[in-house]
């Protein structure tokens, strides 16, 4: 600190006063505005589940008995994984009670690669499970070529009632499933249109498509095909989530870097591409949101006021994206039932942050999970590489709290639900064995953590 001592010379005294004023002014002007530190949520528990190979959780749902079920996939045949005899990937289903005690586990698949992606509990108390399969043996009755959509209907104990697969000779990946208002099911995923030779629509389409398209398949309650339709352009179009609308239609969200056929108004690179289809699969409207960089939508949920929130990640800082905090951010948009943008918000830090799932909370807010490589701005710290990151926002898109967990390796969150006590239960995968992650049983473990 600059200190002026009293002197007998008037000029020296004046110089001291000037220097002191200048020093104080300089310090005040160089003070940067403080960034409000986000509230960090406390953690109740962190668990890993797996064997000596690879495991991952991709979806979690609350069950009718007050517990929850987790779907993912496993490669292991040891440690926590039981009743599995080969090291190919299989669907993995875990059922927990409300006290977080594992009640049972099931694996499903054949001798090749089978990976679960989404699960719902059906109105009869059983489960409908969706993913992708390259097998044609074991639990899988056939394979149409490379990856197929593979769907299982089970009872409440996870025993298979029926199974179906849909696909052609290419990589067709099932990603999201809902039960419809007529007690049937709608499935969405990627159709390899090039490999299918244009097959995939209930009626042959005269439009020119290529690459991967949004593929929607409508089944009745028994799993029989009612119709199927695909939508997209000549590049890569990947749907990740779907909701049914009040008029019995569907809104499908994902990403697209096409700018032709069904896709218009591409903003640049990949966009949030959102389409509305009718109850019978006819295209009603389509819209693209994003900026000049890559923007990918991963989840959609209906809000209490009849609109929709769509989440994903953005690398843009222009056009529809008002702010980018660094590299990639969680991006949340609110849109009307006809696809008009109401507002948009970004959340994250100066590195890469990517949202993967959204759930509604009892107080009208939303919890969103994904991963973060940041340790600043909205993210309180970084443990090393990717951390699993969960945030809560209110219905106006204001950040209420956040929490990241992980170790020095890669830790990812894929899905989240709110429990009856208001806590968040998050699932994903972890390769760490230090800091927040006490043990690692293999290459990657299935990850479960709960906030207080």
Buried (B, 14 or more C-beta within 10 A) or exposed (E): EEEBEEEEEEEEBEEBEEEBEEEEEEEEEEEEEEEEEBEEBEBBEBBBBBBBBBBBBBBBBBBEEEBBBBBBBBBBBBBBBEEBEEBBBBBBBBBBEBEBEBBEBBBBBBBBBBBBBBBBBBEEEBBBBBBBBBBBEBBBBEBBBBBBBBBBBBEBEBEBBEBBBBBBBBBBBBBBBBBBEEEBBBBBBBBBBBBBEBBBBBEEBEEEBBBBBBBBBBBEBEBEEBBBBBBBBBBBBBBBBBBBBEEEBBBBBBBBBBBBBBBEEBBBBBBBBBBBBBBEBEEBEBBBBBBBBBBBBBBBBBBEEEBBBBBBBBBBBEBBBEEBBBBBBBBBBBBEBEBEEBEBBBBBBBBBBBBBBBBBBEEEBBBBBBBBBBBBBBBBEBBBBBBBBBBBBEBEBEBBBBBBBBBBBBBBBBBBBBBEEEBBBBBBBBBBBBBBBEEBBBBBBBBBBBBE
